Amino acid sequence: MWQEYIIAAVTLVLTLSVLPTIRDHDARVPLQTSGLTTVGLLVKAVAFGSAGMTAPALGAGLGCVMWAVLAYLRSGVRERLRPLDGEAESGVVEFPAADD
């Protein structure tokens, strides 16, 4: 069916439109937005795949991967998983010593 290829083409264009946001180090995308989009595209990929629509399933799967990468890189998840400066966080609080 020709509709499959239209769906796949539109999904591909929308997926590629996410690339500038992934490349922009200052971009911030809320985790809720990117997470829900990732889950939604995963559901679409499974639904299209189960209906035998391979091209739209692959397009939605690619979109799912792109939004998952966006969630990891730009929503602050990466910073919460590991410190920004690369050092391991310790549970010890350091206080400056007062000179008496």
Secondary structure, 3 states (H helix, E strand, C coil): CHHHHHHHHHHHHHHHCCHHHHHCCCCCCCHHHHHHHHHHHHHHHHHHHHCCCHHHHHHHHHHHHHHHHHHHHHCCHHHHHCCCCCCCCCCCCCCCCCCC
